[in-house]
């Protein structure tokens, strides 16, 4: 049975048990800033488990993509560690419980994929007598193969809240996989392979440490696809399966090696195969290499793979050539790999080339660090330096250690780990900051259960009569508020659109005959529409009848921008390619911002075509319609689903004529002509592979054009020309400036040559070395370098240190002739210390170096420092 068949059999089995089969959620968590990645099958369903959202069905099953990097150093060393893996799972949100979960797991393993039940070993929580009873008396597992374990092994909980016991299903692979003759369940070896974990969420742990029964008990299970495939394909490890071997064989052939040749070669092959899967899926789901957050993780995984490609002597770039094999193996189930194959290859190739440059830069920095330490008689690189190379330059610790060893240096492992721990602590603190606001979620979740959800009527209405259902002030439910109070309001029904899908929340007023409140923002918390208000007149009480009135002017301006993003998205695909996908947006009344996947800057002529196409659709005055339909019907229509959005069974499809079809919950104009004018004001890169277009529409676009015209008119006045002559006039001035610059350069060269002759006569001998130490005002770095070169040519042997100061800075250069370099004099070392005196830094080659400083008044002291260094050698 191949991996695709096993995955499908699992999903088909649970569909037959009444489960709704959901597609894997993207690896990038949706609306959950506590997670960097989806790292478990249940992670996308946290809101369903904690009750803050309502599931599409109470029984669900998935094959979920996951990324975990906490044990990345074990990948390739062990049989089971991966950065990317799939978790097969079945979930119950207050529906079936322990008995069905256990029996169905057993039925699937024995009846569907034909595992030998005699090889099953079951672990349960030590006090879970019900689980024991089901496994032994109802399923028929021998009691001597059911092992009771402590809380650390078989009880799932994270702090307070929902928790419960677990039952793990293990499979005895036989003595050949064991570490000794008396190997037992719980050993770290591969004999007793854990294949499925069933979590019975039945308690709520209180702050006092009590375990109270949950009114709605949940089931959360997880079975690693890679593990079950290795078992069914009788593979020694997860890597010797059809999930990995096509990639391993390709890499081995490319490197001219054989899998099994040596542990070092095998590890490199496994690491690359594992990592290329992670990278490909992460990029397909919109996570691109960068220097922070999940982008940093992608970059780190990719660079680790490059490092192991170098172990195999593979020429970089290479990794991008493996992507088609990943697509071939996994693309049948994950269509986004197929859709984004070319883009994934482009991004990986560019990142490989970028890392090649980084490696060279990192090696230069490392050599400087080693040189400095060597001068001080030290032979260990501090952990903080190793961490800086790793964290700032993506330079692997192992590579630092390898290069250091070539110079008989060691690295401070303990110091490196200490720096890593400090970074982890910073990450933990960031998560804790988020958790402090978690009380708001719980508050609105309980309110939803008590008063229900607001009815949103804002697609068709700007104003509605409604009732105040709840008032929240400083995270406390109150009965009334007065003038000057700021609070949060929940209404029975509302026309106010809550922030979502990149569109900002509505503003407006809430009034009746005795009170008026200003709505400052509208957002959603626990599926409740929350109005952020400030009372301007009178008092507002729970139960009051009020008029909720959206600012029509702001809403209409926002709608113009939102519909324009749809037209822009389509135009980008037309002119740049189908790989373009939205990766973020901001829609406000005054402007729109649209982020999209594209790995190079958009050319000027392309931007012009895109802008023209959008305006053509505006002039066509296309009708804009919004229709509710099933997700499948929407996909059949060709509707674009946007990255970062979570869609239910019923979706809202927004069309602009036959030009644009997108899934969208936002507010829009009735026809594209209402947009008026679309004007791009900026295009830029915001991360590797992500571009941003900023644009304006309607009145803002007209204002922008008027300001541009006013600017051109002003420039024309300054140039004493008409607006249509501005460009030719500027070109003429640029030509004149170039001629003047050439003349200045020529004069500087002559000045440097003449002054250098004077300075030769001023040379003094220090330790028998001809030395010129001099400060010359008003010369730039280029002029100073030329003067240094001129003096070097005129000196048979000597050292030159020059300085040039301006109002707020000073430039230094140092030049050492070749004979003195051989004697141990080093321009880079000299200039570094000299610059420090003047509040700066720098460095360079042994024969020539440059530096800067921020304290020009310290020039004389700095040159004295140069004298000391030459005297002390």
Number of C-alpha atoms within 10 A of each C-alpha: 10 13 20 16 10 17 19 12 15 21 22 14 16 22 16 9 13 13 20 19 17 13 13 19 20 23 24 24 17 16 12 14 12 13 14 16 24 21 23 21 26 22 18 21 19 12 16 19 24 14 18 21 17 15 16 13 13 17 22 23 26 25 26 26 24 25 21 18 17 8 10 16 14 16 20 22 16 16 19 18 22 27 23 21 23 22 24 25 26 28 28 25 23 18 13 16 20 20 15 13 19 19 14 16 18 18 14 16 19 13 12 13 15 11 16 12 14 11 13 21 22 24 24 26 23 17 13 17 12 12 22 23 15 17 23 17 12 12 15 11 19 14 14 9 17 20 17 18 18 13 16 9 17 22 20 16 17 8 10 14 15 23 24 24 23 26 28 23 23 21 23 19 17 11 14 10 15 18 14 11 8 7 15 14 18 15 12 12 16 21 22 24 23 22 18 24 21 24 24 24 27 22 21 20 20 13 10 7 10 11 17 14 15 17 10 16 22 26 26 23 24 23 22 21 25 24 24 23 24 22 19 16 17 13 15 14 18 25 26 18 21 19 23 20 18 17 25 24 16 16 26 18 12 14 18 11 16 15 18 11 9 10 12 14 18 18 19 27 31 27 28 26 27 25 24 23 23 25 29 29 25 27 26 22 19 22 26 26 26 18 18 11 13 18 19 17 22 23 22 23 22 23 22 22 24 26 23 19 22 15 14 19 12 18 12 16 18 17 24 21 14 20 21 19 15 23 22 12 19 18 16 12 16 16 13 15 25 18 15 20 21 14 21 25 19 15 21 26 18 16 24 22 14 13 23 16 11 15 19 11 13 21 16 11 14 20 14 16 15 20 15 13 16 14 9 9 9 13 17 17 22 17 20 18 18 25 24 14 19 19 18 10 16 20 25 20 17 14 14 22 17 15 16 19 14 9 13 11 18 18 21 16 18 12 17 21 15 14 19 16 12 12 13 12 12 12 13 13 12 12 14 13 11 12 13 9 10 11 11 15 15 16 17 22 20 14 18 20 11 9 12 14 18 17 13 17 15 18 14 9 14 18 20 18 17 18 19 18 21 20 23 20 15 10 13 12 15 14 14 17 19 16 15 14 15 20 23 21 20 24 27 19 20 27 22 31 28 24 18 17 19 18 22 20 23 26 23 23 21 26 21 15 9 10 18 21 26 19 26 15 19 22 18 15 17 21 17 22 26 28 28 20 23 21 22 17 15 16 17 25 17 17 16 17 19 21 18 24 22 23 16 15 11 15 23 18 24 27 23 31 29 30 26 28 22 24 25 22 21 23 22 25 14 14 15 14 12 13 18 22 22 24 18 19 18 18 26 21 22 17 20 23 21 21 22 23 23 23 19 13 14 19 9 10 9 14 19 13 15 23 20 15 20 24 22 15 19 22 15 13 18 19 14 19 16 21 12 13 13 14 19 13 14 21 15 9 12 13 19 20 19 16 17 18 16 12 14 10 9 14 19 20 24 24 22 25 16 9 12 21 24 23 24 24 18 22 21 27 22 18 18 26 20 20 27 16 22 24 20 18 13 11 19 14 18 12 16 19 25 24 22 23 20 17 24 26 26 21 14 18 21 16 13 17 14 12 12 12 13 13 13 17 17 14 16 19 13 10 15 12 14 14 18 11 12 19 12 11 16 14 11 11 13 12 11 11 12 11 12 12 12 11 12 12 14 12 12 19 18 13 13 21 17 13 15 20 14 10 13 16 9 13 18 14 12 17 11 9 15 17 23 24 20 17 17 12 11 12 18 16 18 12 17 24 21 16 26 24 19 18 23 20 11 12 16 11 15 24 28 24 26 22 27 22 23 15 10 10 17 26 25 29 28 33 28 25 21 15 13 16 17 11 9 10 20 25 25 24 20 28 30 22 19 31 30 19 20 24 16 18 18 20 22 19 15 21 19 22 23 26 23 26 23 20 19 20 15 18 25 16 13 25 24 15 19 23 19 14 16 17 13 9 13
